[in-house]
Amino acid sequence: MRPTPAVAALFLVAASLTACARHKGAAPGAAHPVPAGNPSDTAGARLELTGVIVASGTEQFTITTLQREAHRPVRLVGELAGELRRLAGATVRVRGTRTTGSPSDAIDAWSYEVLSIDGQHPHVGTLLVRGDSVWLAAVDTLQLVAAPDLLRTQAGAKVWIIGPATPDGRAVRVQSYGVIRPAQP
């Protein structure tokens, strides 16, 4: 059953008055800082949160959340939600804007940094294949040593790579990898 337009308008007015009362005395348009651990206080607040990515739900309806120690989970939405979903189990630092709406509050992520996967720091970048060589283009472009054939088929994809660096730091021996964003056709 859908609410009538009058009921919906009444709800909006009540929500607006509640929001105004909560920030009584603040200058119009003033920023309302959000406490470090509680993203549910202010819509539109810019946040930086660290936690573990969890993907849950069904094949047709998947929810991606950021699980933070001693805090409730935060739902992740927006353009990067698919990439973050593919990082399930990884520890990440997410930057975004708090949103509100049904069924719960969320963070519209605009950037993220992968801090660890299985307790190891990954290299993250775009996969380049040049002849027999495979490279990871990022802040520092690295040659990938012992890249599996299946990884070679992912040219243009955003990937994470775990493995030891060579002594000169210019290459990484691939021990494990994952695709964060598939290559565009």
DRENMAR-662419 format. One record per residue: residue number from 1; x, z, y of N, C-alpha, C in turn. Coordinates in steps of 0.001 Angstrom, whole numbers. Each point is the difference from the previous one (the first is absolute). Layout:
<rs>
R  resi       nx       nz       ny      cax      caz      cay       cx       cz       cy
R   NUM        X        Z        Y        X        Z        Y        X        Z        Y
...
</rs>
This chain:
<rs>
R  resi       nx       nz       ny      cax      caz      cay       cx       cz       cy
R     1      841        0    -1165     -841        0     1165      894        0     1239
R     2     -276     -877      940      786     -104     1230     -682      790     1117
R     3      791      656      861     -607      724     1116     -582     -989     1016
R     4    -1024      429      699     -577     -840     1047      992      -89     1155
R     5     -131    -1016      856      904      -97     1154      -21     1254      871
R     6    -1162      620      151      -87     1211      826      790     1144     -618
R     7      -74      163    -1320      744     1061     -689     1499     -278      106
R     8      397    -1257     -173     1419     -361      110      510      287     1406
R     9     -785     -333     1027      405      250     1384      122     1497      261
R    10     -939      769     -519       29     1453      157     1263      581     -642
R    11      339     -504    -1173     1201      456     -681     1246     -299      836
R    12       75    -1200      584     1152     -370      835      116      903     1217
R    13    -1135      307      637       24      886     1163      491     1384     -404
R    14     -505      524    -1109      419     1325     -471     1492       15     -321
R    15      482    -1048     -650     1424      -74     -332      848      -69     1261
R    16     -455     -750     1004      735     -110     1262       56     1338      717
R    17    -1129      697       51      -24     1306      656      897      995     -720
R    18       -4      -41    -1310      867      887     -778     1457     -296      302
R    19      348    -1265       55     1388     -382      285      402      445     1393
R    20     -898     -179      977      311      420     1369      163     1506       78
R    21     -868      749     -673       78     1454       25     1292      491     -624
R    22      486     -677    -1036     1221      421     -678     1203     -126      927
R    23      -18     -973      903     1137     -245      892     -349      351     1442
R    24     -831     1021      176     -428      436     1321     1216      302      862
R    25      -19     -501     1206     1087      269      923     1101    -1041      -40
R    26       -3     -891     -956     1035    -1029      -56     -346    -1100      981
R    27     1012     -587      579     -203    -1112      925     -540    -1196     -762
R    28     -884     -781      627     -516    -1181     -678     1145     -917     -425
R    29      -43     -442    -1236     1029     -910     -515     1292      696     -390
R    30       75     1329      147     1220      717     -343      215      -24    -1505
R    31     1246      -53     -390      332       33    -1429     -195     1409     -520
R    32     -518       98    -1197     -180     1293     -643      928       33    -1193
R    33     1090      756       73      961       -6    -1097     -613      523    -1291
R    34      473     -560    -1099     -472      417    -1306     1066      898     -617
R    35     -395     1181     -487      975      848     -671      654     -767    -1145
R    36     1285      254     -223      802     -765     -964     -646     -149    -1360
R    37     -679     1003     -495     -529     -112    -1351    -1469     -342      -82
R    38     -701     -206     1111    -1442     -159      -55     -457    -1258      726
R    39      -53    -1142     -716     -393    -1236      653    -1490     -107      269
R    40     -782     1013     -329    -1450     -119      155     -488      447     1371
R    41      880      351      921     -447      543     1270     -375    -1047     1044
R    42      716    -1099      143     -236     -909     1102       33    -1454     -447
R    43    -1097     -712      201      -32    -1428     -317      923     -732      962
R    44      694     -995     -494      891     -801      827     1379      597      178
R    45      233     1206     -510     1306      629      141     1037     -758     -827
R    46     1193     -149      558     1106     -619     -731      660     1073     -847
R    47      184     -314    -1271      516      980     -937     1172     -543     -785
R    48      820      912     -481     1061     -320     -955     -101     1066    -1086
R    49     -360     -438    -1211     -213      926    -1102      846     -413    -1187
R    50      477      978     -763      812     -267    -1187     -694      585    -1213
R    51       -5     -767    -1090     -612      467    -1235      156    -1027    -1101
R    52     -739      227    -1081       42     -876    -1175    -1256     -864       -9
R    53      166    -1289     -244    -1122     -939      -58     -715      151    -1340
R    54    -1339       96       66     -829       78    -1198    -1087    -1069      109
R    55     -105     -834    -1024    -1083     -990      -83     -971      494    -1064
R    56    -1274       86      354     -997      475     -949    -1272     -813      148
R    57     -883      150     -959    -1266     -707       42     -122     -973    -1155
R    58     -818    -1019      212     -227    -1012    -1022      620    -1318      440
R    59      -44     -987     -876      559    -1307      336     -694     -605     1215
R    60    -1303      202      110     -739     -559     1126       93      842     1273
R    61      269     1287     -135       34      880     1166     1173      966     -141
R    62     1101     -336      640     1202      834      -59      196      700     1337
R    63      350     1258      -56      301      789     1193     1489      320      -33
R    64      653     -197     1127     1415      328      109      123     1206      921
R    65      672     1038     -482      160     1211      806     1461      409       68
R    66      284      789     1014     1311      609      161     -178     1474     -315
R    67      621      451    -1088      -75     1405     -418     1159      744      654
R    68     -350     1020      789     1021      782      692      -28     1430     -510
R    69     1158      589     -109      107     1364     -493     -758      955      922
R    70     -845      823     -578     -761     1035      711    -1003     -560     1006
R    71     -381    -1258     -128    -1005     -609      877     -947     -836     -844
R    72    -1156     -258      548     -933     -864     -714      509    -1448       46
R    73     -391     -821     -981      418    -1408      -10     -573     -750     1200
R    74      719    -1024      433     -438     -841     1104     -166    -1421     -526
R    75    -1181     -587      219     -263    -1365     -436      773     -973      891
R    76      598    -1052     -600      762    -1009      733     -792    -1297       28
R    77     -161     -563     1190     -775    -1231      173      785     -962      892
R    78     -544    -1191      173      592     -976      906      763    -1078     -732
R    79      702     -824      770      728    -1144     -551     1027      380    -1058
R    80      607     1156      128     1058      402     -936     -514      772    -1209
R    81    -1305      204      -99     -556      791    -1111      357     -605    -1355
R    82      -17    -1315     -140      354     -648    -1267     1445      236     -378
R    83      897      -98      988     1418      262     -265      193     1457     -416
R    84     -637      893      711      142     1420     -316     -561      302    -1385
R    85    -1093     -646     -378     -588      200    -1335      999     -375    -1086
R    86      759    -1079      222      998     -442     -991     1187      957      -87
R    87       81      940      920     1073     1002       -7     -471     1327     -600
R    88    -1074      -27     -774     -524     1227     -606     1106      755     -718
R    89      104     1289      301     1024      850     -592     1228      155      878
R    90      166     -864      994     1166       62      890     -238     1016     1115
R    91     1079      572      488      -61      853     1183      268     -883     1206
R    92     -916       38      963      104     -866     1170     -253      785     1286
R    93      484     -556     1093     -325      496     1341     -879    -1075      624
R    94    -1232      357      334     -973     -945      534     -223      297     1477
R    95      -15    -1063      798     -342      115     1413    -1307     -753      207
R    96     -922      618      736    -1283     -654      210     -863      745      981
R    97    -1233     -459       85     -986      558      917    -1135      592     -802
R    98     -415     1187      382    -1114      654     -675    -1289     -734      329
R    99     -810     -218    -1016    -1315     -615      179    -1047      964     -534
R   100    -1225     -216      388    -1090      804     -550    -1052     -940     -541
R   101     -808      528     -856    -1076     -801     -559     -347      478    -1379
R   102     -972     -638     -549     -471      376    -1318      855     -689    -1046
R   103      349      597    -1102     -389     1330     -430      938     1099      476
R   104     1158     -339      553      903     1058      463      946     -555     1056
R   105      742      901      587     1010     -417      964     1109     -743     -715
R   106      758     -799      745     1062     -788     -608     1099     -258     1020
R   107     1085     -546     -484     1098     -447      849       95    -1513     -135
R   108      -79     -715     1131      203    -1441       35     1506     -192      180
R   109      683     -290    -1108     1466      -67       -2      490    -1282      659
R   110      969      136      912      608    -1183      593     1443     -170     -449
R   111      618     1054     -559     1334     -140     -577      223     1116    -1016
R   112      999     -201     -841      355     1023     -973     1452     -194     -406
R   113      556     1069     -544     1370      -17     -511      -36      617    -1397
R   114      568     -692     -965       49      518    -1366     1204      930      -87
R   115     -252     1277     -248     1067     1000      -44      588      158    -1398
R   116     -879      -10    -1020      518      108    -1364    -1005     -526    -1009
R   117      550     -524    -1088     -779     -441    -1153      703      599    -1209
R   118     -737      771     -778      576      699    -1151     1240      800      393
R   119      -47      612     1183     1092      846      461     1218     -736      527
R   120      -59    -1317      102     1139     -783      494     -394     -759     1262
R   121      969     -194      887     -263     -741     1239       57    -1499     -291
R   122    -1102     -728      245      -15    -1437     -274      489     -825     1190
R   123      424    -1212     -289      266    -1003     1017    -1272     -824      102
R   124     -503     -230     1212    -1255     -723      193      253    -1188      911
R   125     -515    -1166     -388      152    -1184      834     -684    -1197     -626
R   126      321    -1171      538     -575    -1254     -482      978     -675     -940
R   127     -504     -467    -1113      835     -622    -1033      293    -1454      358
R   128     1286     -349      -25      452    -1367      249      720     -505    -1233
R   129     -272    -1228     -402      700     -612    -1130      683    -1249      533
R   130     1324      -44     -108      813    -1123      469      873     -469    -1145
R   131     -423    -1053     -669      741     -483    -1164      -27     1038    -1097
R   132     1177      424     -440       94     1026    -1036       28     1413      566
R   133       33      132     1319       97     1317      633    -1367      516      429
R   134     -169     1309     -137    -1224      660      436      410     1042     1037
R   135     -725       29     1110      330      871     1123    -1216      815      410
R   136      271     1154      594    -1041      830      577      246       24     1507
R   137     -876     -659      754      135      -48     1459     -700     1207      598
R   138      774      813      687     -512     1199      661      887      244     1213
R   139      127     1235      440      903      313     1102     1403     -466     -364
R   140      430      320    -1210     1251     -518     -559     -389     -876    -1184
R   141      377    -1265       39     -308     -894    -1111      974      276    -1136
R   142     -564      189    -1200      801      351    -1172     -177    -1047    -1088
R   143     1092     -319     -684     -117     -862    -1170     -457      867    -1169
R   144     -890     -549     -825     -493      731    -1152      731     -480    -1243
R   145      653      927     -679      774     -288    -1206     -878      323    -1207
R   146       82     -839    -1013     -769      180    -1237    -1502        8      259
R   147     -450     -889      900    -1434     -100      292     -716     -624    -1187
R   148    -1044      634     -513     -759     -562    -1123     -638    -1338      377
R   149     -206     -845     -993     -603    -1307      240    -1371      120      657
R   150     -786      993     -408    -1328      170      581       91      317     1499
R   151     1005      756      401      192      301     1420      365    -1268      763
R   152      774     -881     -601      405    -1256      647    -1206     -876      342
R   153    -1103      167     -703    -1200     -809      262     -793      527     1194
R   154      433     1088      619     -741      656     1077      548     -310     1391
R   155      691    -1117      184      593     -343     1305    -1049       99     1099
R   156      344      691     1076     -899      188     1129     -822     1267      -68
R   157       14      688    -1134     -767     1240     -145      742     1168      651
R   158     -762      986      457      588     1256      464      138      879    -1232
R   159     1202      492     -270      256      746    -1225      801     1265      290
R   160      -11      905     -974      926     1132        7      940     -166    -1180
R   161     1229      407      208     1047      -98    -1021      676     1353     -117
R   162      207      445    -1223      790     1202     -255     1178     -404     -866
R   163     1161      491      390     1210     -257     -764     1211      410      814
R   164     1127      117     -672     1212      407      704      572    -1145      840
R   165      535      363     1145      668     -975      861     1422     -222     -497
R   166      535    -1185      269     1397     -282     -316      882      807      948
R   167     1268      193     -334      872      805      861       64     -490     1452
R   168      -99    -1302      215       59     -510     1376    -1353       89      716
R   169    -1068      381     -705    -1317      173      594     -727    -1295      316
R   170      477    -1122     -494     -618    -1296      318     -951     -497    -1082
R   171      -45      700    -1117     -854     -430    -1108     -567     1224     -708
R   172    -1101     -232     -726     -656     1051     -779     -261     -544    -1389
R   173      333      793    -1015     -313     -365    -1388    -1433      455     -276
R   174     -870     -942     -337    -1419      288     -173     -226      795    -1281
R   175     -530     1208      140     -403      804    -1157    -1513      -22     -154
R   176     -710       44     1134    -1460     -110      -25     -461     -584     1326
R   177    -1218     -543      -20     -535     -618     1227    -1514      -15      -77
R   178     -605     -268     1131    -1448     -159       71     -366     -905     1153
R   179    -1112     -679     -135     -487     -888     1058     -975      792      877
R   180      300       68     1279     -851      696      965    -1020     -957      596
R   181      450    -1202      341     -872    -1034      545      394    -1318     -652
R   182     -882     -626     -769      333    -1260     -667      358    -1083     1032
R   183      773     -962     -459      369    -1130      852    -1241     -793      363
R   184      -34     -514     1218    -1111     -849      432      236    -1412     -518
R   185    -1024     -634     -581      169    -1355     -543      250    -1037     1081
</rs>
